[in-house]
Amino acid sequence: MERRNMPLDLFAGIPVRDFAEARPWYERLLGAEPSFLPHETEAVWELDEHRYLYIVEMPEHAGHAQVMSFVDDLDARVARIADRGITPDRKEDHEGGVRKVIFVDPDGNEVSFGGGPG
C-alpha cells in the first residue's frame, strides 16, 4: 500500500432504503445531527478529524454495509447510545480481550464499535 505524507480523509458509506427514516436512527446512534448534508438524500457525520460516516439513499444496495470504529472507552460509548434508546444487537469477545458491539440499523446494515478489555 502506498503511503503519502498527506492528510487522508476517510468516508465510510452506508446505503439506506429510505433516507428520511434512516437519518433519525443514525442521529440517535451517533448522538448528533449530521455535520453536513451534501444533498437531500445524504447525511455525513464527522466522527473524528478526517474520519466520516455517511448514509445515502440507495435502496438497491441497502442492508449490506459493515462499518466498525475502534474507540477508547467502549462501555461508555455503548451506555451513551443506550441512553438514546438504541441497544446492541450482538456483542462479541475476541482474542486478547478485544470486544465488539454490533448495532443493526432498520435496513440490516451493521455499525459496530470495538474496544479493548473492559
MARPA-412570 format. One record per atom (N, C-alpha, C, O): residue number from 1; x, y, z; residue in one letter; atom name. Coordinates in pm, whole numbers, plus 50000, padded with zeros to 5 digits. Layout:
% MARPA-412570
NUM | X | Y | Z | A | CA
...
***
This chain:
% MARPA-412570
1 | 50084 | 49883 | 50000 | M | N
1 | 50000 | 50000 | 50000 | M | CA
1 | 50089 | 50124 | 50000 | M | C
1 | 50184 | 50134 | 50078 | M | O
2 | 50057 | 50216 | 49914 | E | N
2 | 50134 | 50340 | 49906 | E | CA
2 | 50100 | 50431 | 50023 | E | C
2 | 49983 | 50453 | 50054 | E | O
3 | 50201 | 50483 | 50087 | R | N
3 | 50182 | 50579 | 50196 | R | CA
3 | 50234 | 50714 | 50150 | R | C
3 | 50340 | 50724 | 50089 | R | O
4 | 50159 | 50815 | 50181 | R | N
4 | 50196 | 50950 | 50145 | R | CA
4 | 50199 | 51035 | 50270 | R | C
4 | 50131 | 51003 | 50368 | R | O
5 | 50275 | 51139 | 50269 | N | N
5 | 50278 | 51233 | 50380 | N | CA
5 | 50175 | 51342 | 50358 | N | C
5 | 50205 | 51461 | 50366 | N | O
6 | 50053 | 51299 | 50331 | M | N
6 | 49943 | 51391 | 50307 | M | CA
6 | 49827 | 51350 | 50396 | M | C
6 | 49814 | 51233 | 50431 | M | O
7 | 49744 | 51445 | 50434 | P | N
7 | 49626 | 51408 | 50511 | P | CA
7 | 49538 | 51312 | 50431 | P | C
7 | 49529 | 51321 | 50309 | P | O
8 | 49476 | 51222 | 50502 | L | N
8 | 49387 | 51126 | 50440 | L | CA
8 | 49250 | 51140 | 50503 | L | C
8 | 49236 | 51123 | 50624 | L | O
9 | 49149 | 51171 | 50424 | D | N
9 | 49012 | 51175 | 50473 | D | CA
9 | 48947 | 51043 | 50436 | D | C
9 | 48954 | 50998 | 50322 | D | O
10 | 48885 | 50980 | 50535 | L | N
10 | 48817 | 50853 | 50512 | L | CA
10 | 48667 | 50875 | 50524 | L | C
10 | 48619 | 50928 | 50624 | L | O
11 | 48593 | 50834 | 50421 | F | N
11 | 48448 | 50840 | 50421 | F | CA
11 | 48397 | 50696 | 50410 | F | C
11 | 48420 | 50629 | 50310 | F | O
12 | 48326 | 50650 | 50514 | A | N
12 | 48266 | 50517 | 50513 | A | CA
12 | 48118 | 50534 | 50485 | A | C
12 | 48047 | 50600 | 50562 | A | O
13 | 48071 | 50475 | 50377 | G | N
13 | 47934 | 50495 | 50334 | G | CA
13 | 47843 | 50379 | 50366 | G | C
13 | 47882 | 50262 | 50361 | G | O
14 | 47718 | 50413 | 50400 | I | N
14 | 47617 | 50314 | 50432 | I | CA
14 | 47493 | 50344 | 50347 | I | C
14 | 47429 | 50447 | 50366 | I | O
15 | 47460 | 50254 | 50254 | P | N
15 | 47340 | 50275 | 50174 | P | CA
15 | 47215 | 50239 | 50255 | P | C
15 | 47211 | 50136 | 50323 | P | O
16 | 47115 | 50324 | 50247 | V | N
16 | 46989 | 50300 | 50320 | V | CA
16 | 46873 | 50300 | 50221 | V | C
16 | 46880 | 50357 | 50113 | V | O
17 | 46766 | 50232 | 50262 | R | N
17 | 46647 | 50221 | 50178 | R | CA
17 | 46574 | 50355 | 50170 | R | C
17 | 46537 | 50399 | 50061 | R | O
18 | 46552 | 50418 | 50286 | D | N
18 | 46475 | 50542 | 50292 | D | CA
18 | 46549 | 50641 | 50381 | D | C
18 | 46557 | 50623 | 50502 | D | O
19 | 46604 | 50746 | 50321 | F | N
19 | 46685 | 50843 | 50393 | F | CA
19 | 46609 | 50907 | 50509 | F | C
19 | 46663 | 50920 | 50618 | F | O
20 | 46484 | 50948 | 50485 | A | N
20 | 46405 | 51016 | 50589 | A | CA
20 | 46382 | 50928 | 50711 | A | C
20 | 46375 | 50978 | 50823 | A | O
21 | 46371 | 50798 | 50691 | E | N
21 | 46355 | 50706 | 50804 | E | CA
21 | 46488 | 50673 | 50870 | E | C
21 | 46494 | 50656 | 50992 | E | O
22 | 46593 | 50664 | 50793 | A | N
22 | 46724 | 50623 | 50847 | A | CA
22 | 46793 | 50735 | 50925 | A | C
22 | 46859 | 50708 | 51026 | A | O
23 | 46779 | 50858 | 50881 | R | N
23 | 46853 | 50967 | 50944 | R | CA
23 | 46830 | 50979 | 51095 | R | C
23 | 46928 | 50992 | 51169 | R | O
24 | 46706 | 50975 | 51145 | P | N
24 | 46688 | 50986 | 51291 | P | CA
24 | 46754 | 50872 | 51369 | P | C
24 | 46803 | 50894 | 51479 | P | O
25 | 46756 | 50751 | 51313 | W | N
25 | 46821 | 50639 | 51380 | W | CA
25 | 46972 | 50666 | 51393 | W | C
25 | 47029 | 50643 | 51499 | W | O
26 | 47034 | 50714 | 51287 | Y | N
26 | 47177 | 50743 | 51291 | Y | CA
26 | 47208 | 50863 | 51381 | Y | C
26 | 47314 | 50867 | 51444 | Y | O
27 | 47118 | 50959 | 51387 | E | N
27 | 47138 | 51071 | 51480 | E | CA
27 | 47138 | 51021 | 51624 | E | C
27 | 47218 | 51067 | 51706 | E | O
28 | 47049 | 50928 | 51656 | R | N
28 | 47047 | 50870 | 51791 | R | CA
28 | 47172 | 50785 | 51815 | R | C
28 | 47233 | 50794 | 51921 | R | O
29 | 47208 | 50703 | 51718 | L | N
29 | 47327 | 50618 | 51733 | L | CA
29 | 47452 | 50702 | 51755 | L | C
29 | 47532 | 50673 | 51844 | L | O
30 | 47469 | 50805 | 51675 | L | N
30 | 47591 | 50885 | 51679 | L | CA
30 | 47583 | 51003 | 51775 | L | C
30 | 47685 | 51067 | 51804 | L | O
31 | 47464 | 51033 | 51826 | G | N
31 | 47448 | 51136 | 51927 | G | CA
31 | 47460 | 51278 | 51875 | G | C
31 | 47493 | 51369 | 51951 | G | O
32 | 47433 | 51298 | 51746 | A | N
32 | 47448 | 51432 | 51690 | A | CA
32 | 47372 | 51443 | 51558 | A | C
32 | 47342 | 51344 | 51491 | A | O
33 | 47344 | 51567 | 51523 | E | N
33 | 47294 | 51597 | 51389 | E | CA
33 | 47410 | 51573 | 51292 | E | C
33 | 47526 | 51573 | 51333 | E | O
34 | 47380 | 51554 | 51164 | P | N
34 | 47489 | 51541 | 51067 | P | CA
34 | 47579 | 51664 | 51065 | P | C
34 | 47534 | 51776 | 51092 | P | O
35 | 47704 | 51642 | 51032 | S | N
35 | 47798 | 51753 | 51017 | S | CA
35 | 47767 | 51835 | 50894 | S | C
35 | 47781 | 51957 | 50894 | S | O
36 | 47722 | 51766 | 50788 | F | N
36 | 47677 | 51837 | 50668 | F | CA
36 | 47591 | 51745 | 50584 | F | C
36 | 47595 | 51623 | 50598 | F | O
37 | 47513 | 51807 | 50495 | L | N
37 | 47420 | 51737 | 50406 | L | CA
37 | 47458 | 51769 | 50262 | L | C
37 | 47423 | 51876 | 50213 | L | O
38 | 47528 | 51679 | 50192 | P | N
38 | 47568 | 51707 | 50054 | P | CA
38 | 47449 | 51727 | 49959 | P | C
38 | 47457 | 51809 | 49867 | P | O
39 | 47341 | 51655 | 49981 | H | N
39 | 47217 | 51672 | 49904 | H | CA
39 | 47102 | 51615 | 49986 | H | C
39 | 47123 | 51570 | 50098 | H | O
40 | 46982 | 51616 | 49932 | E | N
40 | 46864 | 51584 | 50013 | E | CA
40 | 46853 | 51439 | 50057 | E | C
40 | 46768 | 51408 | 50140 | E | O
41 | 46933 | 51349 | 50005 | T | N
41 | 46927 | 51209 | 50049 | T | CA
41 | 47064 | 51157 | 50094 | T | C
41 | 47094 | 51038 | 50078 | T | O
42 | 47146 | 51246 | 50150 | E | N
42 | 47276 | 51205 | 50204 | E | CA
42 | 47310 | 51290 | 50326 | E | C
42 | 47292 | 51412 | 50325 | E | O
43 | 47358 | 51225 | 50430 | A | N
43 | 47399 | 51294 | 50553 | A | CA
43 | 47537 | 51241 | 50593 | A | C
43 | 47564 | 51122 | 50583 | A | O
44 | 47623 | 51333 | 50640 | V | N
44 | 47761 | 51299 | 50676 | V | CA
44 | 47788 | 51343 | 50819 | V | C
44 | 47758 | 51457 | 50857 | V | O
45 | 47846 | 51252 | 50898 | W | N
45 | 47889 | 51283 | 51034 | W | CA
45 | 48040 | 51274 | 51040 | W | C
45 | 48099 | 51176 | 50993 | W | O
46 | 48103 | 51376 | 51096 | E | N
46 | 48248 | 51370 | 51118 | E | CA
46 | 48269 | 51305 | 51255 | E | C
46 | 48237 | 51364 | 51358 | E | O
47 | 48321 | 51183 | 51255 | L | N
47 | 48342 | 51108 | 51379 | L | CA
47 | 48467 | 51154 | 51453 | L | C
47 | 48472 | 51153 | 51576 | L | O
48 | 48565 | 51195 | 51377 | D | N
48 | 48691 | 51249 | 51428 | D | CA
48 | 48754 | 51322 | 51310 | D | C
48 | 48705 | 51315 | 51198 | D | O
49 | 48862 | 51391 | 51336 | E | N
49 | 48924 | 51467 | 51229 | E | CA
49 | 48957 | 51377 | 51110 | E | C
49 | 49029 | 51278 | 51123 | E | O
50 | 48905 | 51413 | 50995 | H | N
50 | 48929 | 51341 | 50868 | H | CA
50 | 48867 | 51203 | 50864 | H | C
50 | 48906 | 51121 | 50780 | H | O
51 | 48771 | 51174 | 50952 | R | N
51 | 48706 | 51042 | 50956 | R | CA
51 | 48554 | 51063 | 50957 | R | C
51 | 48498 | 51118 | 51052 | R | O
52 | 48491 | 51019 | 50850 | Y | N
52 | 48349 | 51046 | 50831 | Y | CA
52 | 48270 | 50917 | 50810 | Y | C
52 | 48319 | 50819 | 50755 | Y | O
53 | 48145 | 50922 | 50855 | L | N
53 | 48048 | 50817 | 50828 | L | CA
53 | 47932 | 50885 | 50757 | L | C
53 | 47885 | 50990 | 50800 | L | O
54 | 47886 | 50825 | 50648 | Y | N
54 | 47773 | 50886 | 50580 | Y | CA
54 | 47669 | 50782 | 50544 | Y | C
54 | 47699 | 50665 | 50521 | Y | O
55 | 47544 | 50829 | 50538 | I | N
55 | 47435 | 50747 | 50486 | I | CA
55 | 47387 | 50813 | 50359 | I | C
55 | 47388 | 50935 | 50346 | I | O
56 | 47344 | 50729 | 50266 | V | N
56 | 47293 | 50780 | 50138 | V | CA
56 | 47181 | 50687 | 50093 | V | C
56 | 47191 | 50565 | 50104 | V | O
57 | 47074 | 50747 | 50044 | E | N
57 | 46961 | 50668 | 49996 | E | CA
57 | 46999 | 50596 | 49868 | E | C
57 | 47020 | 50658 | 49763 | E | O
58 | 47008 | 50464 | 49878 | M | N
58 | 47037 | 50376 | 49765 | M | CA
58 | 46966 | 50244 | 49794 | M | C
58 | 47030 | 50148 | 49835 | M | O
59 | 46835 | 50238 | 49774 | P | N
59 | 46756 | 50121 | 49814 | P | CA
59 | 46810 | 49989 | 49758 | P | C
59 | 46801 | 49886 | 49824 | P | O
60 | 46864 | 49993 | 49638 | E | N
60 | 46911 | 49870 | 49575 | E | CA
60 | 47035 | 49812 | 49645 | E | C
60 | 47069 | 49696 | 49622 | E | O
61 | 47101 | 49889 | 49729 | H | N
61 | 47221 | 49842 | 49799 | H | CA
61 | 47204 | 49836 | 49951 | H | C
61 | 47295 | 49791 | 50021 | H | O
62 | 47090 | 49879 | 50001 | A | N
62 | 47068 | 49888 | 50146 | A | CA
62 | 47078 | 49751 | 50212 | A | C
62 | 47038 | 49649 | 50155 | A | O
63 | 47131 | 49752 | 50334 | G | N
63 | 47136 | 49631 | 50416 | G | CA
63 | 47261 | 49548 | 50404 | G | C
63 | 47268 | 49439 | 50461 | G | O
64 | 47361 | 49595 | 50331 | H | N
64 | 47481 | 49515 | 50309 | H | CA
64 | 47609 | 49576 | 50366 | H | C
64 | 47717 | 49519 | 50349 | H | O
65 | 47599 | 49691 | 50434 | A | N
65 | 47718 | 49758 | 50485 | A | CA
65 | 47762 | 49701 | 50620 | A | C
65 | 47679 | 49657 | 50700 | A | O
66 | 47892 | 49703 | 50643 | Q | N
66 | 47952 | 49667 | 50772 | Q | CA
66 | 48061 | 49769 | 50799 | Q | C
66 | 48160 | 49776 | 50726 | Q | O
67 | 48043 | 49848 | 50904 | V | N
67 | 48137 | 49953 | 50939 | V | CA
67 | 48171 | 49939 | 51086 | V | C
67 | 48083 | 49917 | 51169 | V | O
68 | 48301 | 49950 | 51120 | M | N
68 | 48341 | 49943 | 51260 | M | CA
68 | 48439 | 50054 | 51294 | M | C
68 | 48527 | 50088 | 51215 | M | O
69 | 48420 | 50111 | 51414 | S | N
69 | 48512 | 50212 | 51467 | S | CA
69 | 48566 | 50158 | 51599 | S | C
69 | 48490 | 50107 | 51681 | S | O
70 | 48695 | 50170 | 51619 | F | N
70 | 48758 | 50129 | 51745 | F | CA
70 | 48763 | 50253 | 51834 | F | C
70 | 48815 | 50356 | 51793 | F | O
71 | 48710 | 50242 | 51956 | V | N
71 | 48700 | 50358 | 52046 | V | CA
71 | 48776 | 50331 | 52176 | V | C
71 | 48799 | 50216 | 52213 | V | O
72 | 48814 | 50440 | 52244 | D | N
72 | 48890 | 50428 | 52370 | D | CA
72 | 48809 | 50368 | 52483 | D | C
72 | 48860 | 50283 | 52556 | D | O
73 | 48683 | 50410 | 52499 | D | N
73 | 48601 | 50362 | 52611 | D | CA
73 | 48472 | 50304 | 52555 | D | C
73 | 48370 | 50373 | 52544 | D | O
74 | 48477 | 50176 | 52520 | L | N
74 | 48364 | 50109 | 52458 | L | CA
74 | 48242 | 50108 | 52550 | L | C
74 | 48130 | 50133 | 52505 | L | O
75 | 48262 | 50080 | 52678 | D | N
75 | 48149 | 50073 | 52771 | D | CA
75 | 48076 | 50207 | 52780 | D | C
75 | 47953 | 50211 | 52780 | D | O
76 | 48150 | 50316 | 52788 | A | N
76 | 48089 | 50448 | 52795 | A | CA
76 | 48014 | 50479 | 52666 | A | C
76 | 47905 | 50535 | 52670 | A | O
77 | 48071 | 50443 | 52551 | R | N
77 | 48006 | 50469 | 52421 | R | CA
77 | 47873 | 50393 | 52414 | R | C
77 | 47771 | 50450 | 52375 | R | O
78 | 47874 | 50265 | 52451 | V | N
78 | 47754 | 50184 | 52445 | V | CA
78 | 47648 | 50237 | 52543 | V | C
78 | 47529 | 50237 | 52511 | V | O
79 | 47691 | 50282 | 52660 | A | N
79 | 47597 | 50337 | 52759 | A | CA
79 | 47532 | 50465 | 52707 | A | C
79 | 47411 | 50484 | 52725 | A | O
80 | 47609 | 50552 | 52642 | R | N
80 | 47552 | 50675 | 52586 | R | CA
80 | 47452 | 50645 | 52475 | R | C
80 | 47348 | 50710 | 52463 | R | O
81 | 47484 | 50546 | 52394 | I | N
81 | 47391 | 50507 | 52286 | I | CA
81 | 47263 | 50449 | 52347 | I | C
81 | 47153 | 50480 | 52301 | I | O
82 | 47276 | 50367 | 52450 | A | N
82 | 47158 | 50310 | 52518 | A | CA
82 | 47071 | 50420 | 52578 | A | C
82 | 46949 | 50410 | 52577 | A | O
83 | 47135 | 50525 | 52631 | D | N
83 | 47059 | 50638 | 52685 | D | CA
83 | 46974 | 50706 | 52578 | D | C
83 | 46874 | 50770 | 52608 | D | O
84 | 47014 | 50691 | 52452 | R | N
84 | 46940 | 50750 | 52341 | R | CA
84 | 46840 | 50650 | 52280 | R | C
84 | 46780 | 50678 | 52176 | R | O
85 | 46824 | 50533 | 52345 | G | N
85 | 46722 | 50439 | 52304 | G | CA
85 | 46761 | 50331 | 52206 | G | C
85 | 46674 | 50266 | 52148 | G | O
86 | 46890 | 50311 | 52184 | I | N
86 | 46934 | 50205 | 52092 | I | CA
86 | 47021 | 50107 | 52170 | I | C
86 | 47117 | 50147 | 52236 | I | O
87 | 46987 | 49980 | 52162 | T | N
87 | 47065 | 49878 | 52231 | T | CA
87 | 47136 | 49790 | 52127 | T | C
87 | 47090 | 49776 | 52014 | T | O
88 | 47249 | 49731 | 52167 | P | N
88 | 47323 | 49647 | 52073 | P | CA
88 | 47242 | 49525 | 52029 | P | C
88 | 47161 | 49472 | 52105 | P | O
89 | 47267 | 49483 | 51908 | D | N
89 | 47205 | 49361 | 51857 | D | CA
89 | 47290 | 49239 | 51890 | D | C
89 | 47238 | 49129 | 51908 | D | O
90 | 47422 | 49258 | 51898 | R | N
90 | 47512 | 49148 | 51932 | R | CA
90 | 47636 | 49204 | 51999 | R | C
90 | 47672 | 49321 | 51979 | R | O
91 | 47700 | 49120 | 52077 | K | N
91 | 47830 | 49153 | 52136 | K | CA
91 | 47922 | 49034 | 52112 | K | C
91 | 47879 | 48919 | 52119 | K | O
92 | 48047 | 49063 | 52084 | E | N
92 | 48146 | 48958 | 52059 | E | CA
92 | 48270 | 48985 | 52141 | E | C
92 | 48309 | 49100 | 52162 | E | O
93 | 48332 | 48878 | 52188 | D | N
93 | 48460 | 48886 | 52257 | D | CA
93 | 48564 | 48817 | 52170 | D | C
93 | 48541 | 48707 | 52119 | D | O
94 | 48677 | 48883 | 52153 | H | N
94 | 48782 | 48829 | 52066 | H | CA
94 | 48911 | 48811 | 52145 | H | C
94 | 48922 | 48855 | 52260 | H | O
95 | 49006 | 48748 | 52083 | E | N
95 | 49136 | 48721 | 52144 | E | CA
95 | 49200 | 48849 | 52197 | E | C
95 | 49189 | 48955 | 52136 | E | O
96 | 49266 | 48836 | 52309 | G | N
96 | 49338 | 48949 | 52368 | G | CA
96 | 49248 | 49048 | 52440 | G | C
96 | 49291 | 49159 | 52472 | G | O
97 | 49124 | 49010 | 52465 | G | N
97 | 49033 | 49099 | 52535 | G | CA
97 | 48962 | 49201 | 52448 | G | C
97 | 48890 | 49287 | 52500 | G | O
98 | 48982 | 49194 | 52318 | V | N
98 | 48916 | 49287 | 52227 | V | CA
98 | 48767 | 49254 | 52223 | V | C
98 | 48727 | 49138 | 52213 | V | O
99 | 48686 | 49358 | 52232 | R | N
99 | 48541 | 49342 | 52229 | R | CA
99 | 48480 | 49417 | 52113 | R | C
99 | 48536 | 49516 | 52067 | R | O
100 | 48367 | 49369 | 52066 | K | N
100 | 48297 | 49432 | 51954 | K | CA
100 | 48148 | 49434 | 51987 | K | C
100 | 48090 | 49333 | 52028 | K | O
101 | 48087 | 49550 | 51969 | V | N
101 | 47944 | 49567 | 51994 | V | CA
101 | 47881 | 49607 | 51861 | V | C
101 | 47922 | 49705 | 51799 | V | O
102 | 47780 | 49531 | 51819 | I | N
102 | 47721 | 49550 | 51687 | I | CA
102 | 47579 | 49604 | 51699 | I | C
102 | 47496 | 49550 | 51772 | I | O
103 | 47555 | 49712 | 51626 | F | N
103 | 47422 | 49770 | 51614 | F | CA
103 | 47376 | 49747 | 51471 | F | C
103 | 47455 | 49763 | 51377 | F | O
104 | 47251 | 49710 | 51453 | V | N
104 | 47198 | 49686 | 51319 | V | CA
104 | 47087 | 49787 | 51292 | V | C
104 | 46989 | 49795 | 51367 | V | O
105 | 47102 | 49862 | 51185 | D | N
105 | 47001 | 49963 | 51151 | D | CA
105 | 46876 | 49895 | 51095 | D | C
105 | 46878 | 49775 | 51069 | D | O
106 | 46768 | 49968 | 51076 | P | N
106 | 46643 | 49907 | 51026 | P | CA
106 | 46655 | 49838 | 50890 | P | C
106 | 46571 | 49755 | 50856 | P | O
107 | 46758 | 49872 | 50812 | D | N
107 | 46778 | 49807 | 50682 | D | CA
107 | 46865 | 49682 | 50690 | D | C
107 | 46875 | 49607 | 50592 | D | O
108 | 46928 | 49658 | 50805 | G | N
108 | 47017 | 49542 | 50820 | G | CA
108 | 47164 | 49576 | 50811 | G | C
108 | 47248 | 49486 | 50820 | G | O
109 | 47200 | 49703 | 50793 | N | N
109 | 47341 | 49743 | 50792 | N | CA
109 | 47397 | 49730 | 50934 | N | C
109 | 47327 | 49759 | 51031 | N | O
110 | 47522 | 49688 | 50945 | E | N
110 | 47587 | 49674 | 51075 | E | CA
110 | 47683 | 49790 | 51099 | E | C
110 | 47771 | 49818 | 51018 | E | O
111 | 47665 | 49856 | 51213 | V | N
111 | 47756 | 49961 | 51258 | V | CA
111 | 47809 | 49913 | 51392 | V | C
111 | 47733 | 49898 | 51488 | V | O
112 | 47938 | 49890 | 51399 | S | N
112 | 47999 | 49833 | 51519 | S | CA
112 | 48099 | 49927 | 51582 | S | C
112 | 48157 | 50014 | 51517 | S | O
113 | 48117 | 49906 | 51713 | F | N
113 | 48220 | 49976 | 51787 | F | CA
113 | 48303 | 49869 | 51856 | F | C
113 | 48248 | 49776 | 51915 | F | O
114 | 48434 | 49883 | 51848 | G | N
114 | 48524 | 49790 | 51913 | G | CA
114 | 48604 | 49860 | 52020 | G | C
114 | 48619 | 49982 | 52019 | G | O
115 | 48657 | 49780 | 52111 | G | N
115 | 48740 | 49836 | 52217 | G | CA
115 | 48821 | 49728 | 52285 | G | C
115 | 48800 | 49609 | 52264 | G | O
116 | 48914 | 49772 | 52367 | G | N
116 | 48998 | 49681 | 52441 | G | CA
116 | 48926 | 49624 | 52562 | G | C
116 | 48806 | 49645 | 52579 | G | O
117 | 48998 | 49552 | 52645 | P | N
117 | 48938 | 49490 | 52763 | P | CA
117 | 48866 | 49594 | 52849 | P | C
117 | 48912 | 49707 | 52864 | P | O
118 | 48751 | 49553 | 52907 | G | N
118 | 48670 | 49643 | 52988 | G | CA
118 | 48725 | 49663 | 53127 | G | C
118 | 48666 | 49737 | 53206 | G | O
***
